[in-house]
Amino acid sequence: MALLESDGCQAKVDMLLSMTDRLLKAGGMLVPLDIGRDIELCLARGIMSASGRAEMERTKLIRLFPVNE
């Protein structure tokens, strides 16, 4: 698994945000595995930027990840 820094986390968050409408639509697409794994890792390690996390909370994407505390 690649090592992620906060800027790498932001890149993954940006990719995820570009899919917001499709991900949150009922019966919509699933989070791609590689992006999902990296976002979970960023959340678990606490290396996601505050602005990236805030944007995920604002768009409700945070609810797609079980490690969100």
PQR file with spaces between the fields and no chain letter, atoms N, CA, C, O and H, PARSE charges and radii, in Angstrom:
ATOM       1  N    MET     1       0.846   -1.172    0.000 -0.4000 1.5000
ATOM       2  CA   MET     1       0.000    0.000    0.000 -0.0000 2.0000
ATOM       3  C    MET     1       0.891    1.236    0.000  0.5500 1.7000
ATOM       4  O    MET     1       1.858    1.319    0.757 -0.5500 1.4000
ATOM       5  N    ALA     2       0.558    2.176   -0.845 -0.4000 1.5000
ATOM       6  CA   ALA     2       1.356    3.399   -0.948 -0.0000 2.0000
ATOM       7  C    ALA     2       1.211    4.249    0.303  0.5500 1.7000
ATOM       8  O    ALA     2       0.160    4.280    0.944 -0.5500 1.4000
ATOM       9  H    ALA     2      -0.228    2.108   -1.459  0.4000 1.0000
ATOM      10  N    LEU     3       2.291    4.933    0.627 -0.4000 1.5000
ATOM      11  CA   LEU     3       2.240    5.862    1.751 -0.0000 2.0000
ATOM      12  C    LEU     3       1.540    7.126    1.295  0.5500 1.7000
ATOM      13  O    LEU     3       1.801    7.634    0.204 -0.5500 1.4000
ATOM      14  H    LEU     3       3.144    4.908    0.106  0.4000 1.0000
ATOM      15  N    LEU     4       0.657    7.628    2.130 -0.4000 1.5000
ATOM      16  CA   LEU     4      -0.073    8.842    1.792 -0.0000 2.0000
ATOM      17  C    LEU     4       0.310    9.962    2.734  0.5500 1.7000
ATOM      18  O    LEU     4       0.449    9.750    3.939 -0.5500 1.4000
ATOM      19  H    LEU     4       0.445    7.215    3.016  0.4000 1.0000
ATOM      20  N    GLU     5       0.475   11.118    2.204 -0.4000 1.5000
ATOM      21  CA   GLU     5       0.656   12.341    2.976 -0.0000 2.0000
ATOM      22  C    GLU     5      -0.644   13.119    2.833  0.5500 1.7000
ATOM      23  O    GLU     5      -1.530   12.721    2.076 -0.5500 1.4000
ATOM      24  H    GLU     5       0.362   11.290    1.225  0.4000 1.0000
ATOM      25  N    SER     6      -0.760   14.229    3.560 -0.4000 1.5000
ATOM      26  CA   SER     6      -2.015   14.971    3.506 -0.0000 2.0000
ATOM      27  C    SER     6      -2.323   15.476    2.100  0.5500 1.7000
ATOM      28  O    SER     6      -3.492   15.542    1.721 -0.5500 1.4000
ATOM      29  H    SER     6      -0.041   14.552    4.175  0.4000 1.0000
ATOM      30  N    ASP     7      -1.292   15.837    1.307 -0.4000 1.5000
ATOM      31  CA   ASP     7      -1.570   16.289   -0.060 -0.0000 2.0000
ATOM      32  C    ASP     7      -2.074   15.139   -0.928  0.5500 1.7000
ATOM      33  O    ASP     7      -2.888   15.355   -1.826 -0.5500 1.4000
ATOM      34  H    ASP     7      -0.342   15.783    1.615  0.4000 1.0000
ATOM      35  N    GLY     8      -1.603   13.923   -0.671 -0.4000 1.5000
ATOM      36  CA   GLY     8      -2.120   12.752   -1.371 -0.0000 2.0000
ATOM      37  C    GLY     8      -3.553   12.462   -0.982  0.5500 1.7000
ATOM      38  O    GLY     8      -4.360   12.032   -1.806 -0.5500 1.4000
ATOM      39  H    GLY     8      -0.942   13.747    0.059  0.4000 1.0000
ATOM      40  N    CYS     9      -3.864   12.702    0.283 -0.4000 1.5000
ATOM      41  CA   CYS     9      -5.240   12.531    0.744 -0.0000 2.0000
ATOM      42  C    CYS     9      -6.141   13.532    0.045  0.5500 1.7000
ATOM      43  O    CYS     9      -7.253   13.192   -0.361 -0.5500 1.4000
ATOM      44  H    CYS     9      -3.209   13.051    0.953  0.4000 1.0000
ATOM      45  N    GLN    10      -5.673   14.759   -0.099 -0.4000 1.5000
ATOM      46  CA   GLN    10      -6.495   15.787   -0.746 -0.0000 2.0000
ATOM      47  C    GLN    10      -6.777   15.421   -2.194  0.5500 1.7000
ATOM      48  O    GLN    10      -7.873   15.679   -2.692 -0.5500 1.4000
ATOM      49  H    GLN    10      -4.770   15.035    0.230  0.4000 1.0000
ATOM      50  N    ALA    11      -5.817   14.829   -2.871 -0.4000 1.5000
ATOM      51  CA   ALA    11      -6.036   14.403   -4.255 -0.0000 2.0000
ATOM      52  C    ALA    11      -7.145   13.354   -4.315  0.5500 1.7000
ATOM      53  O    ALA    11      -7.990   13.387   -5.210 -0.5500 1.4000
ATOM      54  H    ALA    11      -4.927   14.619   -2.466  0.4000 1.0000
ATOM      55  N    LYS    12      -7.138   12.420   -3.356 -0.4000 1.5000
ATOM      56  CA   LYS    12      -8.190   11.390   -3.317 -0.0000 2.0000
ATOM      57  C    LYS    12      -9.539   12.011   -2.985  0.5500 1.7000
ATOM      58  O    LYS    12     -10.558   11.627   -3.560 -0.5500 1.4000
ATOM      59  H    LYS    12      -6.451   12.393   -2.630  0.4000 1.0000
ATOM      60  N    VAL    13      -9.553   12.971   -2.059 -0.4000 1.5000
ATOM      61  CA   VAL    13     -10.795   13.664   -1.708 -0.0000 2.0000
ATOM      62  C    VAL    13     -11.322   14.402   -2.937  0.5500 1.7000
ATOM      63  O    VAL    13     -12.522   14.370   -3.210 -0.5500 1.4000
ATOM      64  H    VAL    13      -8.726   13.284   -1.592  0.4000 1.0000
ATOM      65  N    ASP    14     -10.443   15.060   -3.671 -0.4000 1.5000
ATOM      66  CA   ASP    14     -10.862   15.774   -4.880 -0.0000 2.0000
ATOM      67  C    ASP    14     -11.485   14.823   -5.898  0.5500 1.7000
ATOM      68  O    ASP    14     -12.498   15.151   -6.517 -0.5500 1.4000
ATOM      69  H    ASP    14      -9.468   15.086   -3.448  0.4000 1.0000
ATOM      70  N    MET    15     -10.881   13.643   -6.073 -0.4000 1.5000
ATOM      71  CA   MET    15     -11.461   12.647   -6.985 -0.0000 2.0000
ATOM      72  C    MET    15     -12.844   12.227   -6.508  0.5500 1.7000
ATOM      73  O    MET    15     -13.781   12.124   -7.300 -0.5500 1.4000
ATOM      74  H    MET    15     -10.059   13.377   -5.570  0.4000 1.0000
ATOM      75  N    LEU    16     -12.962   11.987   -5.207 -0.4000 1.5000
ATOM      76  CA   LEU    16     -14.237   11.576   -4.632 -0.0000 2.0000
ATOM      77  C    LEU    16     -15.283   12.675   -4.812  0.5500 1.7000
ATOM      78  O    LEU    16     -16.425   12.389   -5.172 -0.5500 1.4000
ATOM      79  H    LEU    16     -12.201   12.071   -4.564  0.4000 1.0000
ATOM      80  N    LEU    17     -14.905   13.917   -4.567 -0.4000 1.5000
ATOM      81  CA   LEU    17     -15.844   15.033   -4.705 -0.0000 2.0000
ATOM      82  C    LEU    17     -16.340   15.177   -6.138  0.5500 1.7000
ATOM      83  O    LEU    17     -17.469   15.613   -6.364 -0.5500 1.4000
ATOM      84  H    LEU    17     -13.977   14.149   -4.275  0.4000 1.0000
ATOM      85  N    SER    18     -15.510   14.818   -7.099 -0.4000 1.5000
ATOM      86  CA   SER    18     -15.938   14.908   -8.500 -0.0000 2.0000
ATOM      87  C    SER    18     -17.028   13.891   -8.831  0.5500 1.7000
ATOM      88  O    SER    18     -17.689   14.002   -9.864 -0.5500 1.4000
ATOM      89  H    SER    18     -14.593   14.464   -6.916  0.4000 1.0000
ATOM      90  N    MET    19     -17.216   12.902   -7.960 -0.4000 1.5000
ATOM      91  CA   MET    19     -18.227   11.860   -8.163 -0.0000 2.0000
ATOM      92  C    MET    19     -19.418   11.999   -7.217  0.5500 1.7000
ATOM      93  O    MET    19     -20.259   11.102   -7.158 -0.5500 1.4000
ATOM      94  H    MET    19     -16.679   12.811   -7.122  0.4000 1.0000
ATOM      95  N    THR    20     -19.506   13.095   -6.483 -0.4000 1.5000
ATOM      96  CA   THR    20     -20.500   13.248   -5.424 -0.0000 2.0000
ATOM      97  C    THR    20     -21.907   12.887   -5.867  0.5500 1.7000
ATOM      98  O    THR    20     -22.564   12.061   -5.234 -0.5500 1.4000
ATOM      99  H    THR    20     -18.823   13.824   -6.531  0.4000 1.0000
ATOM     100  N    ASP    21     -22.376   13.498   -6.951 -0.4000 1.5000
ATOM     101  CA   ASP    21     -23.755   13.267   -7.388 -0.0000 2.0000
ATOM     102  C    ASP    21     -24.026   11.798   -7.686  0.5500 1.7000
ATOM     103  O    ASP    21     -25.070   11.265   -7.310 -0.5500 1.4000
ATOM     104  H    ASP    21     -21.842   14.169   -7.466  0.4000 1.0000
ATOM     105  N    ARG    22     -23.092   11.151   -8.356 -0.4000 1.5000
ATOM     106  CA   ARG    22     -23.272    9.737   -8.706 -0.0000 2.0000
ATOM     107  C    ARG    22     -23.190    8.830   -7.491  0.5500 1.7000
ATOM     108  O    ARG    22     -23.875    7.809   -7.436 -0.5500 1.4000
ATOM     109  H    ARG    22     -22.244   11.584   -8.661  0.4000 1.0000
ATOM     110  N    LEU    23     -22.362    9.187   -6.516 -0.4000 1.5000
ATOM     111  CA   LEU    23     -22.194    8.352   -5.327 -0.0000 2.0000
ATOM     112  C    LEU    23     -23.382    8.444   -4.378  0.5500 1.7000
ATOM     113  O    LEU    23     -23.763    7.448   -3.764 -0.5500 1.4000
ATOM     114  H    LEU    23     -21.806   10.016   -6.560  0.4000 1.0000
ATOM     115  N    LEU    24     -23.963    9.620   -4.255 -0.4000 1.5000
ATOM     116  CA   LEU    24     -25.033    9.819   -3.280 -0.0000 2.0000
ATOM     117  C    LEU    24     -26.418    9.548   -3.847  0.5500 1.7000
ATOM     118  O    LEU    24     -27.384    9.480   -3.087 -0.5500 1.4000
ATOM     119  H    LEU    24     -23.653   10.430   -4.753  0.4000 1.0000
ATOM     120  N    LYS    25     -26.540    9.394   -5.146 -0.4000 1.5000
ATOM     121  CA   LYS    25     -27.816    9.093   -5.773 -0.0000 2.0000
ATOM     122  C    LYS    25     -28.252    7.684   -5.360  0.5500 1.7000
ATOM     123  O    LYS    25     -27.439    6.760   -5.345 -0.5500 1.4000
ATOM     124  H    LYS    25     -25.756    9.449   -5.763  0.4000 1.0000
ATOM     125  N    ALA    26     -29.521    7.525   -5.029 -0.4000 1.5000
ATOM     126  CA   ALA    26     -30.030    6.201   -4.647 -0.0000 2.0000
ATOM     127  C    ALA    26     -29.725    5.205   -5.761  0.5500 1.7000
ATOM     128  O    ALA    26     -30.047    5.435   -6.927 -0.5500 1.4000
ATOM     129  H    ALA    26     -30.182    8.276   -5.041  0.4000 1.0000
ATOM     130  N    GLY    27     -29.104    4.106   -5.381 -0.4000 1.5000
ATOM     131  CA   GLY    27     -28.734    3.095   -6.363 -0.0000 2.0000
ATOM     132  C    GLY    27     -27.561    3.514   -7.228  0.5500 1.7000
ATOM     133  O    GLY    27     -27.297    2.903   -8.264 -0.5500 1.4000
ATOM     134  H    GLY    27     -28.843    3.920   -4.434  0.4000 1.0000
ATOM     135  N    GLY    28     -26.855    4.558   -6.806 -0.4000 1.5000
ATOM     136  CA   GLY    28     -25.730    5.083   -7.580 -0.0000 2.0000
ATOM     137  C    GLY    28     -24.519    4.180   -7.522  0.5500 1.7000
ATOM     138  O    GLY    28     -24.564    3.079   -6.973 -0.5500 1.4000
ATOM     139  H    GLY    28     -27.070    5.054   -5.964  0.4000 1.0000
ATOM     140  N    MET    29     -23.454    4.660   -8.088 -0.4000 1.5000
ATOM     141  CA   MET    29     -22.215    3.879   -8.147 -0.0000 2.0000
ATOM     142  C    MET    29     -21.577    3.727   -6.766  0.5500 1.7000
ATOM     143  O    MET    29     -21.863    4.489   -5.843 -0.5500 1.4000
ATOM     144  H    MET    29     -23.417    5.555   -8.533  0.4000 1.0000
ATOM     145  N    LEU    30     -20.727    2.746   -6.652 -0.4000 1.5000
ATOM     146  CA   LEU    30     -19.964    2.534   -5.426 -0.0000 2.0000
ATOM     147  C    LEU    30     -18.652    3.302   -5.504  0.5500 1.7000
ATOM     148  O    LEU    30     -18.159    3.608   -6.589 -0.5500 1.4000
ATOM     149  H    LEU    30     -20.494    2.127   -7.402  0.4000 1.0000
ATOM     150  N    VAL    31     -18.097    3.607   -4.342 -0.4000 1.5000
ATOM     151  CA   VAL    31     -16.788    4.266   -4.297 -0.0000 2.0000
ATOM     152  C    VAL    31     -15.762    3.293   -4.888  0.5500 1.7000
ATOM     153  O    VAL    31     -15.688    2.146   -4.448 -0.5500 1.4000
ATOM     154  H    VAL    31     -18.497    3.358   -3.460  0.4000 1.0000
ATOM     155  N    PRO    32     -14.973    3.726   -5.871 -0.5600 1.5000
ATOM     156  CA   PRO    32     -13.925    2.847   -6.409  0.2800 2.0000
ATOM     157  C    PRO    32     -13.020    2.359   -5.278  0.5500 1.7000
ATOM     158  O    PRO    32     -12.659    3.132   -4.391 -0.5500 1.4000
ATOM     159  N    LEU    33     -12.659    1.085   -5.312 -0.4000 1.5000
ATOM     160  CA   LEU    33     -11.911    0.458   -4.219 -0.0000 2.0000
ATOM     161  C    LEU    33     -10.621    1.182   -3.861  0.5500 1.7000
ATOM     162  O    LEU    33     -10.332    1.380   -2.681 -0.5500 1.4000
ATOM     163  H    LEU    33     -12.953    0.457   -6.033  0.4000 1.0000
ATOM     164  N    ASP    34      -9.842    1.579   -4.862 -0.4000 1.5000
ATOM     165  CA   ASP    34      -8.559    2.224   -4.558 -0.0000 2.0000
ATOM     166  C    ASP    34      -8.753    3.571   -3.871  0.5500 1.7000
ATOM     167  O    ASP    34      -8.010    3.908   -2.950 -0.5500 1.4000
ATOM     168  H    ASP    34     -10.077    1.418   -5.821  0.4000 1.0000
ATOM     169  N    ILE    35      -9.736    4.336   -4.306 -0.4000 1.5000
ATOM     170  CA   ILE    35     -10.010    5.630   -3.671 -0.0000 2.0000
ATOM     171  C    ILE    35     -10.561    5.404   -2.271  0.5500 1.7000
ATOM     172  O    ILE    35     -10.166    6.092   -1.330 -0.5500 1.4000
ATOM     173  H    ILE    35     -10.340    4.062   -5.054  0.4000 1.0000
ATOM     174  N    GLY    36     -11.468    4.449   -2.129 -0.4000 1.5000
ATOM     175  CA   GLY    36     -12.061    4.161   -0.824 -0.0000 2.0000
ATOM     176  C    GLY    36     -11.031    3.720    0.201  0.5500 1.7000
ATOM     177  O    GLY    36     -11.056    4.168    1.347 -0.5500 1.4000
ATOM     178  H    GLY    36     -11.788    3.891   -2.893  0.4000 1.0000
ATOM     179  N    ARG    37     -10.127    2.841   -0.211 -0.4000 1.5000
ATOM     180  CA   ARG    37      -9.070    2.368    0.700 -0.0000 2.0000
ATOM     181  C    ARG    37      -8.182    3.514    1.150  0.5500 1.7000
ATOM     182  O    ARG    37      -7.842    3.624    2.328 -0.5500 1.4000
ATOM     183  H    ARG    37     -10.107    2.478   -1.142  0.4000 1.0000
ATOM     184  N    ASP    38      -7.810    4.365    0.206 -0.4000 1.5000
ATOM     185  CA   ASP    38      -6.933    5.486    0.551 -0.0000 2.0000
ATOM     186  C    ASP    38      -7.633    6.488    1.469  0.5500 1.7000
ATOM     187  O    ASP    38      -7.021    6.997    2.408 -0.5500 1.4000
ATOM     188  H    ASP    38      -8.087    4.276   -0.751  0.4000 1.0000
ATOM     189  N    ILE    39      -8.897    6.771    1.208 -0.4000 1.5000
ATOM     190  CA   ILE    39      -9.633    7.713    2.071 -0.0000 2.0000
ATOM     191  C    ILE    39      -9.779    7.117    3.472  0.5500 1.7000
ATOM     192  O    ILE    39      -9.605    7.828    4.461 -0.5500 1.4000
ATOM     193  H    ILE    39      -9.394    6.358    0.445  0.4000 1.0000
ATOM     194  N    GLU    40     -10.092    5.836    3.571 -0.4000 1.5000
ATOM     195  CA   GLU    40     -10.195    5.190    4.885 -0.0000 2.0000
ATOM     196  C    GLU    40      -8.864    5.289    5.632  0.5500 1.7000
ATOM     197  O    GLU    40      -8.839    5.549    6.835 -0.5500 1.4000
ATOM     198  H    GLU    40     -10.234    5.258    2.767  0.4000 1.0000
ATOM     199  N    LEU    41      -7.769    5.080    4.916 -0.4000 1.5000
ATOM     200  CA   LEU    41      -6.441    5.175    5.516 -0.0000 2.0000
ATOM     201  C    LEU    41      -6.169    6.599    6.004  0.5500 1.7000
ATOM     202  O    LEU    41      -5.661    6.799    7.107 -0.5500 1.4000
ATOM     203  H    LEU    41      -7.789    4.868    3.939  0.4000 1.0000
ATOM     204  N    CYS    42      -6.510    7.575    5.181 -0.4000 1.5000
ATOM     205  CA   CYS    42      -6.322    8.985    5.572 -0.0000 2.0000
ATOM     206  C    CYS    42      -7.128    9.320    6.823  0.5500 1.7000
ATOM     207  O    CYS    42      -6.626    9.991    7.725 -0.5500 1.4000
ATOM     208  H    CYS    42      -6.923    7.412    4.285  0.4000 1.0000
ATOM     209  N    LEU    43      -8.364    8.859    6.877 -0.4000 1.5000
ATOM     210  CA   LEU    43      -9.213    9.118    8.043 -0.0000 2.0000
ATOM     211  C    LEU    43      -8.671    8.405    9.278  0.5500 1.7000
ATOM     212  O    LEU    43      -8.592    8.995   10.355 -0.5500 1.4000
ATOM     213  H    LEU    43      -8.771    8.315    6.144  0.4000 1.0000
ATOM     214  N    ALA    44      -8.297    7.135    9.121 -0.4000 1.5000
ATOM     215  CA   ALA    44      -7.823    6.340   10.254 -0.0000 2.0000
ATOM     216  C    ALA    44      -6.529    6.903   10.841  0.5500 1.7000
ATOM     217  O    ALA    44      -6.338    6.894   12.057 -0.5500 1.4000
ATOM     218  H    ALA    44      -8.361    6.655    8.246  0.4000 1.0000
ATOM     219  N    ARG    45      -5.655    7.385    9.982 -0.4000 1.5000
ATOM     220  CA   ARG    45      -4.365    7.914   10.449 -0.0000 2.0000
ATOM     221  C    ARG    45      -4.427    9.384   10.838  0.5500 1.7000
ATOM     222  O    ARG    45      -3.458    9.934   11.361 -0.5500 1.4000
ATOM     223  H    ARG    45      -5.810    7.393    8.995  0.4000 1.0000
ATOM     224  N    GLY    46      -5.574   10.022   10.581 -0.4000 1.5000
ATOM     225  CA   GLY    46      -5.715   11.431   10.925 -0.0000 2.0000
ATOM     226  C    GLY    46      -4.840   12.349   10.100  0.5500 1.7000
ATOM     227  O    GLY    46      -4.437   13.411   10.574 -0.5500 1.4000
ATOM     228  H    GLY    46      -6.361    9.575   10.156  0.4000 1.0000
ATOM     229  N    ILE    47      -4.539   11.956    8.867 -0.4000 1.5000
ATOM     230  CA   ILE    47      -3.666   12.775    8.028 -0.0000 2.0000
ATOM     231  C    ILE    47      -4.433   13.550    6.959  0.5500 1.7000
ATOM     232  O    ILE    47      -3.825   14.219    6.124 -0.5500 1.4000
ATOM     233  H    ILE    47      -4.867   11.093    8.482  0.4000 1.0000
ATOM     234  N    MET    48      -5.753   13.465    6.980 -0.4000 1.5000
ATOM     235  CA   MET    48      -6.555   14.234    6.036 -0.0000 2.0000
ATOM     236  C    MET    48      -6.610   15.683    6.521  0.5500 1.7000
ATOM     237  O    MET    48      -6.715   15.939    7.720 -0.5500 1.4000
ATOM     238  H    MET    48      -6.247   12.922    7.659  0.4000 1.0000
ATOM     239  N    SER    49      -6.539   16.615    5.597 -0.4000 1.5000
ATOM     240  CA   SER    49      -6.612   18.026    5.973 -0.0000 2.0000
ATOM     241  C    SER    49      -7.989   18.342    6.544  0.5500 1.7000
ATOM     242  O    SER    49      -8.980   17.682    6.232 -0.5500 1.4000
ATOM     243  H    SER    49      -6.454   16.407    4.622  0.4000 1.0000
ATOM     244  N    ALA    50      -8.022   19.357    7.379 -0.4000 1.5000
ATOM     245  CA   ALA    50      -9.295   19.781    7.968 -0.0000 2.0000
ATOM     246  C    ALA    50     -10.261   20.238    6.878  0.5500 1.7000
ATOM     247  O    ALA    50     -11.463   19.988    6.971 -0.5500 1.4000
ATOM     248  H    ALA    50      -7.216   19.893    7.632  0.4000 1.0000
ATOM     249  N    SER    51      -9.749   20.898    5.858 -0.4000 1.5000
ATOM     250  CA   SER    51     -10.632   21.362    4.787 -0.0000 2.0000
ATOM     251  C    SER    51     -11.177   20.198    3.961  0.5500 1.7000
ATOM     252  O    SER    51     -12.332   20.228    3.536 -0.5500 1.4000
ATOM     253  H    SER    51      -8.773   21.101    5.783  0.4000 1.0000
ATOM     254  N    GLY    52     -10.351   19.172    3.730 -0.4000 1.5000
ATOM     255  CA   GLY    52     -10.824   17.991    3.003 -0.0000 2.0000
ATOM     256  C    GLY    52     -11.917   17.262    3.769  0.5500 1.7000
ATOM     257  O    GLY    52     -12.933   16.870    3.197 -0.5500 1.4000
ATOM     258  H    GLY    52      -9.413   19.148    4.075  0.4000 1.0000
ATOM     259  N    ARG    53     -11.700   17.084    5.064 -0.4000 1.5000
ATOM     260  CA   ARG    53     -12.707   16.432    5.902 -0.0000 2.0000
ATOM     261  C    ARG    53     -13.982   17.267    5.965  0.5500 1.7000
ATOM     262  O    ARG    53     -15.084   16.723    5.900 -0.5500 1.4000
ATOM     263  H    ARG    53     -10.874   17.403    5.529  0.4000 1.0000
ATOM     264  N    ALA    54     -13.839   18.584    6.092 -0.4000 1.5000
ATOM     265  CA   ALA    54     -15.010   19.461    6.151 -0.0000 2.0000
ATOM     266  C    ALA    54     -15.824   19.377    4.860  0.5500 1.7000
ATOM     267  O    ALA    54     -17.055   19.375    4.890 -0.5500 1.4000
ATOM     268  H    ALA    54     -12.943   19.026    6.146  0.4000 1.0000
ATOM     269  N    GLU    55     -15.133   19.308    3.740 -0.4000 1.5000
ATOM     270  CA   GLU    55     -15.836   19.198    2.456 -0.0000 2.0000
ATOM     271  C    GLU    55     -16.564   17.859    2.347  0.5500 1.7000
ATOM     272  O    GLU    55     -17.675   17.797    1.819 -0.5500 1.4000
ATOM     273  H    GLU    55     -14.133   19.309    3.715  0.4000 1.0000
ATOM     274  N    MET    56     -15.942   16.793    2.844 -0.4000 1.5000
ATOM     275  CA   MET    56     -16.623   15.492    2.838 -0.0000 2.0000
ATOM     276  C    MET    56     -17.843   15.524    3.756  0.5500 1.7000
ATOM     277  O    MET    56     -18.868   14.921    3.437 -0.5500 1.4000
ATOM     278  H    MET    56     -15.040   16.844    3.272  0.4000 1.0000
ATOM     279  N    GLU    57     -17.749   16.208    4.876 -0.4000 1.5000
ATOM     280  CA   GLU    57     -18.894   16.321    5.783 -0.0000 2.0000
ATOM     281  C    GLU    57     -19.985   17.183    5.161  0.5500 1.7000
ATOM     282  O    GLU    57     -21.167   16.855    5.272 -0.5500 1.4000
ATOM     283  H    GLU    57     -16.916   16.697    5.135  0.4000 1.0000
ATOM     284  N    ARG    58     -19.611   18.276    4.510 -0.4000 1.5000
ATOM     285  CA   ARG    58     -20.580   19.176    3.882 -0.0000 2.0000
ATOM     286  C    ARG    58     -21.378   18.465    2.791  0.5500 1.7000
ATOM     287  O    ARG    58     -22.587   18.662    2.667 -0.5500 1.4000
ATOM     288  H    ARG    58     -18.651   18.542    4.419  0.4000 1.0000
ATOM     289  N    THR    59     -20.693   17.640    2.006 -0.4000 1.5000
ATOM     290  CA   THR    59     -21.348   16.935    0.905 -0.0000 2.0000
ATOM     291  C    THR    59     -21.983   15.615    1.335  0.5500 1.7000
ATOM     292  O    THR    59     -22.625   14.943    0.529 -0.5500 1.4000
ATOM     293  H    THR    59     -19.711   17.480    2.107  0.4000 1.0000
ATOM     294  N    LYS    60     -21.808   15.244    2.598 -0.4000 1.5000
ATOM     295  CA   LYS    60     -22.332   13.986    3.161 -0.0000 2.0000
ATOM     296  C    LYS    60     -21.587   12.746    2.671  0.5500 1.7000
ATOM     297  O    LYS    60     -22.028   11.627    2.933 -0.5500 1.4000
ATOM     298  H    LYS    60     -21.286   15.790    3.253  0.4000 1.0000
ATOM     299  N    LEU    61     -20.468   12.919    1.967 -0.4000 1.5000
ATOM     300  CA   LEU    61     -19.681   11.766    1.525 -0.0000 2.0000
ATOM     301  C    LEU    61     -19.042   11.039    2.699  0.5500 1.7000
ATOM     302  O    LEU    61     -18.729    9.854    2.590 -0.5500 1.4000
ATOM     303  H    LEU    61     -20.110   13.828    1.755  0.4000 1.0000
ATOM     304  N    ILE    62     -18.848   11.712    3.800 -0.4000 1.5000
ATOM     305  CA   ILE    62     -18.204   11.101    4.964 -0.0000 2.0000
ATOM     306  C    ILE    62     -18.975    9.871    5.441  0.5500 1.7000
ATOM     307  O    ILE    62     -18.388    8.942    5.997 -0.5500 1.4000
ATOM     308  H    ILE    62     -19.102   12.675    3.889  0.4000 1.0000
ATOM     309  N    ARG    63     -20.273    9.867    5.225 -0.4000 1.5000
ATOM     310  CA   ARG    63     -21.097    8.743    5.686 -0.0000 2.0000
ATOM     311  C    ARG    63     -20.808    7.444    4.939  0.5500 1.7000
ATOM     312  O    ARG    63     -21.234    6.373    5.371 -0.5500 1.4000
ATOM     313  H    ARG    63     -20.750   10.621    4.773  0.4000 1.0000
ATOM     314  N    LEU    64     -20.090    7.531    3.829 -0.4000 1.5000
ATOM     315  CA   LEU    64     -19.739    6.329    3.065 -0.0000 2.0000
ATOM     316  C    LEU    64     -18.563    5.564    3.670  0.5500 1.7000
ATOM     317  O    LEU    64     -18.218    4.475    3.211 -0.5500 1.4000
ATOM     318  H    LEU    64     -19.744    8.401    3.478  0.4000 1.0000
ATOM     319  N    PHE    65     -17.954    6.145    4.701 -0.4000 1.5000
ATOM     320  CA   PHE    65     -16.752    5.553    5.278 -0.0000 2.0000
ATOM     321  C    PHE    65     -16.967    5.243    6.748  0.5500 1.7000
ATOM     322  O    PHE    65     -17.288    6.141    7.527 -0.5500 1.4000
ATOM     323  H    PHE    65     -18.234    7.030    5.074  0.4000 1.0000
ATOM     324  N    PRO    66     -16.797    3.985    7.142 -0.5600 1.5000
ATOM     325  CA   PRO    66     -17.033    3.593    8.527  0.2800 2.0000
ATOM     326  C    PRO    66     -16.038    4.201    9.517  0.5500 1.7000
ATOM     327  O    PRO    66     -16.359    4.350   10.696 -0.5500 1.4000
ATOM     328  N    VAL    67     -14.844    4.550    9.059 -0.4000 1.5000
ATOM     329  CA   VAL    67     -13.828    5.146    9.930 -0.0000 2.0000
ATOM     330  C    VAL    67     -13.945    6.655    9.800  0.5500 1.7000
ATOM     331  O    VAL    67     -13.182    7.275    9.060 -0.5500 1.4000
ATOM     332  H    VAL    67     -14.584    4.429    8.101  0.4000 1.0000
ATOM     333  N    ASN    68     -14.891    7.247   10.508 -0.4000 1.5000
ATOM     334  CA   ASN    68     -15.075    8.679   10.329 -0.0000 2.0000
ATOM     335  C    ASN    68     -15.042    9.440   11.647  0.5500 1.7000
ATOM     336  O    ASN    68     -15.550   10.558   11.722 -0.5500 1.4000
ATOM     337  H    ASN    68     -15.512    6.743   11.109  0.4000 1.0000
ATOM     338  N    GLU    69     -14.468    8.869   12.663 -0.4000 1.5000
ATOM     339  CA   GLU    69     -14.364    9.558   13.955 -0.0000 2.0000
ATOM     340  C    GLU    69     -12.922    9.875   14.254  0.5500 1.7000
ATOM     341  O    GLU    69     -12.621   10.455   15.297 -0.5500 1.4000
ATOM     342  H    GLU    69     -14.055    7.960   12.602  0.4000 1.0000
